[in-house]
Amino acid sequence: MTIAHSEGFTFDSWRGAVRPWLAAGHKAEGLVWQDGSNQIKAASADCEPNCVQPAVGRLRLPRVLMSLLQNLACFRHPSRWEFMYRLAWRVLYENPRLLDDPADPDVANAVTMDRAVRRDLHKMHAFVRFRESAGDDGTVCYFAWFEPQHEILRPGAVFFANRFPNMCWTIATPDGAAAWDTKAIDFFAPRALAERPREDINEHLWRTYYRSICNVARINPSAMQREMPKHYWNNLPEATEIASLLRDGAARFAARQKQGDHENFTAAKSLQRSLAQAQVPAAGIQLCRACDLWKHATQAVEGEGPKSARIMLVGEQPGDEEDLRGRPFIGPAGKVLDEAFQAAGLKRGEIYLTNAVKHFKWEPRGKRRLHKRPGVGEIRACNVWLLNEIEAVKPAVIVALGASALTALLGSAKTVETARAMDLNLPSGVPLVASYHPSSILRADAERSAILREALVGDLRKASSLLAPHG
Ligand code: URA
């Protein structure tokens, strides 16, 4: 009798294959496992070739054992399948509390293997770098090459499907590739390395970003390499910057110490400390930690548009697509806005578009990230960035889309209906036109949506008319 899988086991195929043997109570020692030519076979030592496979009885594996086995299945070692069988057998037939005994050699091994796989998964989440490429039909796709230490592509890919559900991406590894088409993950055999894109148009931006957020004063090379083992550097575009950052950092430190510039040094340190807590515009918006929204967002999304724009339009916060691509109003709400601009005789390219809050606030709903309204605390925390933009652009008129934008600009909560009925100005005197948020147009039923759309177009026209020189 053999249990075979033409392309080696996955956790599920292993489970299906060993199930009858486990249910019938066959000891691990009674099975002979073979691993060759990408095939793993198990043969029963006590059965001759025509031995009948035992009938599947009831087999319930405890949940903790199942999740442990799932991780062990990823551990790169030819005898892991056999080891997993022995562990499962021992829990089922020898000691149901086996996993509570850390002194047991099998349990100790399992813990070490489990830890190694978890660590590798964690590294995959942190170190996969997608590069933009064009799909066959011209759509934007993302490609990442990653070399994990263990066979973690399957569980690792699930994380990325949840994280980037709206992007088409492929993650290729030496063991095979996973491709997500926004609906399902397809796993396939390894491809030639030559096919992977080496660089994309965003690469230099990413390197520049890395240089600007990397705090050289705090780099501890050995701690850094523990967290970011050199093994992964090959596929990290920012790794090309590390050597020079370390050199610069060391030189700057040495010079500072030579001068005995102790005061500056402590000042720099305390600045670094406050950067972590406070809003310090000079540190750059990507370092903002003034509220907790940065923790779950991909990036801060700054405003976009000419610095000479006469109209500034303020929304609420970036949505899912804006968060991923780093630009405001490029998702469904942006489409509504584009149509409204056109109807009002305005061009997107001449307007400065921004948001009251720069990080995407969301909650998970299945595979999707659902927009969550920012709180007043978050709006206030982000106000410094919006004020900076107003200061830099000096618009002649500002349009506030929705209640969050009104709160950010007026400092107090007003409904859109109330604000639309008023003539509003910022304290600096800049006229403020209130209007409906395009997302509320998308959410409304057809009849209300048409009314809100018309109101938005009217409000944009009003903003435009405020620019005209008065006679
Ligand atoms: N909604 C907003 O308020 N802003 C965006 O950038 C996108 C959606």
Residues whose N, C-alpha, C, O or C-beta is under 5 A from the ligand:
A	BS01	URA	G315 E316 Q317 P318 G319 E322 P328 F329 A333 N355
